[in-house]
């Protein structure tokens, strides 16, 4: 049961929880990309497995930060789904989304600051490593493929979050943060290829804004490709679809 809190406390919790999530998420991608082949005798490039596991654990850690205060949305798609299907106040949606984006932005900046010497060595022109922070399509000429990928992935995310947090379906317990993290892991392993495994508009747009300000040339926002909208629109569509599917096909048949 969530404590009664002020909006300021809620926004701080969402900001810090998202910050922690993206620190681990962007941090693991930086490790894989920047150090995979640079340390002789050490295997640090675990590839996509490392990335998916660390992103899932990052979600779990973010939930432990914000869970008691807000339920740990950490994702505008989650916030919108909770407003649409779980009575979360619509007046809080925009503030929550803004602080989630801000937390993600700051996390990207901290990761870049930490790994700045490695960026200078691997990408001194900042023209090919923005993908450490934000997502890009595997098939640039087909944005609808990425839109479908993001819609399906986020629909699964919301449907399963609703399932593991539904008091009618599963008994609440301390394993919920870990379960949500594992949901993120399996979505990444199964649907992480077409558009970089965003399933979270703040996770993508906050760091993308940072790449623009930091001078990354391949940022997807000002480089002429305009791919930034896919991991915003897709997750929102997927969140609404996933929540509707769970409530229509599962929750309505469970005993109150």
C-alpha positions in Angstrom: 0.0 0.0 0.0 1.4 3.4 -1.0 1.9 6.1 1.6 0.2 9.4 1.3 2.7 11.7 -0.2 3.0 15.2 -1.7 3.4 15.6 -5.5 6.9 17.0 -4.9 7.9 13.8 -3.1 6.4 11.7 -5.9 8.2 13.6 -8.6 11.5 13.3 -6.7 11.0 9.6 -6.4 10.2 9.2 -10.1 13.2 11.4 -11.0 15.6 9.4 -8.9 14.2 6.0 -9.8 14.4 6.8 -13.5 17.9 8.2 -13.0 19.1 4.9 -11.4 17.4 2.8 -14.1 19.1 4.7 -16.9 22.5 4.8 -15.2 22.6 1.1 -15.2 21.0 0.8 -18.7 23.2 3.3 -20.5 26.1 2.2 -18.4 26.0 -1.4 -19.5 25.7 -0.4 -23.2 28.8 1.8 -22.7 30.7 -1.1 -21.2 29.8 -3.4 -24.0 30.4 -0.9 -26.8 33.4 1.0 -25.5 35.4 -1.8 -23.7 34.4 -5.0 -25.5 37.7 -5.4 -27.3 40.0 -3.0 -25.4 41.1 -5.0 -22.3 43.5 -7.8 -23.2 42.8 -11.0 -21.5 39.5 -10.0 -20.1 36.0 -10.8 -21.4 33.8 -7.8 -20.7 31.8 -7.7 -24.0 28.9 -9.9 -23.0 26.9 -8.5 -25.9 23.2 -8.4 -25.9 22.8 -10.8 -23.0 24.7 -8.4 -20.7 22.6 -5.6 -22.0 19.2 -7.2 -21.4 20.1 -8.6 -18.0 21.5 -5.2 -16.8 18.5 -3.3 -18.1 16.2 -5.6 -16.2 18.2 -5.3 -13.0 18.3 -1.6 -13.5 14.5 -1.6 -13.6 14.4 -3.6 -10.4 16.7 -1.2 -8.7 14.7 1.8 -9.9 11.6 0.2 -8.5 13.2 -0.3 -5.1 14.0 3.5 -5.1 10.5 4.8 -6.0 8.2 1.9 -5.4 7.0 2.8 -1.9 6.3 6.4 -2.9 4.7 6.2 -6.4 4.6 2.5 -7.3 7.7 3.3 -9.5 6.3 4.1 -13.0 9.7 5.2 -14.4 8.2 5.2 -17.8 5.6 7.5 -19.4 4.0 4.5 -21.1 3.4 3.0 -17.6 2.1 6.3 -16.3 -0.4 6.7 -19.2 -1.6 3.1 -18.8 -2.2 3.6 -15.1 -4.1 6.7 -15.8 -6.2 5.0 -18.5 -6.9 1.8 -16.6 -6.0 2.1 -12.9 -7.4 5.5 -11.8 -4.1 7.4 -11.7 -4.9 11.1 -11.9 -4.5 12.5 -15.4 -3.3 15.8 -13.9 -0.2 14.1 -12.7 0.7 12.5 -16.0 2.6 15.4 -17.6 4.6 16.1 -14.4 5.5 12.5 -14.0 6.6 12.2 -17.7 8.7 15.4 -17.5 10.6 14.2 -14.4 11.1 10.8 -15.9 12.6 12.4 -19.0 14.8 14.7 -16.8 16.1 11.7 -14.8 16.9 9.9 -18.0 18.7 13.0 -19.4 20.8 13.4 -16.3 21.7 9.7 -16.2 22.9 9.9 -19.8 25.0 12.9 -18.9 26.6 11.1 -16.0 27.4 8.0 -18.0 29.0 10.2 -20.7 31.0 12.1 -18.0 32.2 8.8 -16.5 33.2 7.3 -19.8 34.5 10.5 -21.5 38.1 9.2 -21.9 36.7 6.1 -23.6 34.5 8.1 -25.9 37.5 10.2 -26.9 39.4 7.1 -27.9 36.5 5.2 -29.6 34.6 8.0 -31.2 36.4 11.3 -31.0 34.1 12.8 -33.7 31.0 11.7 -31.9 29.5 10.4 -35.1 28.7 6.7 -34.4 28.2 6.0 -30.7 24.9 7.8 -29.8 23.3 4.3 -29.7 24.9 3.9 -26.3 22.4 6.3 -25.0 19.3 6.1 -27.3 17.8 3.8 -29.8 17.9 3.5 -33.6 16.2 1.3 -36.2 17.8 -1.8 -37.5 16.2 -1.1 -40.9 16.3 2.7 -41.3 14.1 2.7 -44.4 11.2 0.9 -42.6 10.0 2.9 -39.6 6.8 0.9 -39.4 8.8 -2.2 -38.5 10.2 -0.3 -35.5 6.8 1.0 -34.6 5.3 -2.5 -34.6 8.3 -3.8 -32.5 7.9 -1.0 -29.9 4.1 -1.5 -29.8 4.3 -5.3 -29.2 7.1 -5.0 -26.7 5.4 -2.3 -24.6 2.0 -4.1 -24.8 3.7 -7.2 -23.3 5.4 -5.0 -20.7 2.1 -3.4 -19.5 0.1 -6.6 -19.8 2.6 -8.4 -17.6 3.0 -5.6 -15.1 -0.7 -5.5 -14.7 -0.6 -9.3 -14.2 2.1 -9.4 -11.5 0.7 -6.4 -9.6 -3.0 -7.4 -9.8 -4.1 -8.4 -6.3 -6.9 -10.4 -7.9 -4.5 -12.5 -9.9 -1.2 -12.7 -8.0 -0.6 -12.2 -4.3 1.4 -9.0 -3.7 4.9 -9.5 -2.4 8.5 -8.4 -2.3 9.3 -10.3 -5.5 7.3 -7.8 -7.6 10.3 -5.6 -8.4 12.3 -8.6 -9.5 9.4 -9.9 -11.6 9.1 -6.6 -13.4 12.8 -6.6 -14.0 12.6 -10.1 -15.5 9.8 -9.0 -17.7 12.1 -6.3 -19.1 14.8 -8.9 -19.6 12.7 -11.3 -21.6 11.2 -8.6 -23.7 14.7 -7.4 -24.6 15.8 -10.9 -25.5 12.7 -11.6 -27.6 11.9 -8.1 -29.1 15.1 -6.1 -28.8 16.4 -6.1 -32.3 14.2 -4.0 -34.6 14.4 -0.6 -32.8 16.8 -1.0 -30.0 14.7 -2.2 -27.1 13.3 1.1 -25.8 9.7 0.3 -24.6 9.9 3.6 -22.6 9.7 7.1 -24.1 11.6 8.7 -21.3 14.4 6.1 -21.5 14.8 7.0 -25.2 14.0 10.7 -25.4 15.8 12.0 -22.4 19.2 10.5 -23.4 18.5 11.5 -27.0 18.2 15.1 -25.9 21.5 14.7 -24.2 23.2 13.4 -27.3 22.0 16.5 -29.2 23.3 18.9 -26.6 26.6 16.9 -26.3 27.2 17.2 -30.0 26.6 13.6 -31.2 26.1 13.8 -34.9 24.0 10.6 -35.3 21.3 11.5 -32.7 18.1 10.7 -34.6 16.6 14.1 -33.8 18.7 16.8 -35.6 20.6 14.6 -38.0 17.8 14.5 -40.6 16.7 10.9 -39.9 13.9 11.9 -37.5 13.6 8.4 -36.0 13.0 9.8 -32.5 9.2 9.5 -32.8 9.1 5.7 -33.1 10.1 4.9 -29.5 7.6 7.5 -28.3 4.5 6.6 -30.3 5.0 2.9 -30.3 5.3 2.5 -26.5 2.3 4.7 -25.9 0.2 2.7 -28.3 1.5 -0.6 -26.9 0.7 0.5 -23.3 -2.9 1.3 -24.1 -3.2 -2.0 -26.1 -1.6 -4.1 -23.4 -3.7 -2.6 -20.6 -6.9 -3.1 -22.6 -6.0 -6.7 -23.4 -5.3 -7.6 -19.8 -8.3 -5.9 -18.4 -10.6 -7.2 -21.1 -9.5 -10.8 -21.3 -8.2 -11.6 -17.8 -9.1 -9.1 -15.0 -12.8 -8.9 -15.8 -13.1 -12.6 -15.1 -11.3 -12.6 -11.8 -13.1 -12.5 -8.5 -12.8 -9.2 -6.7 
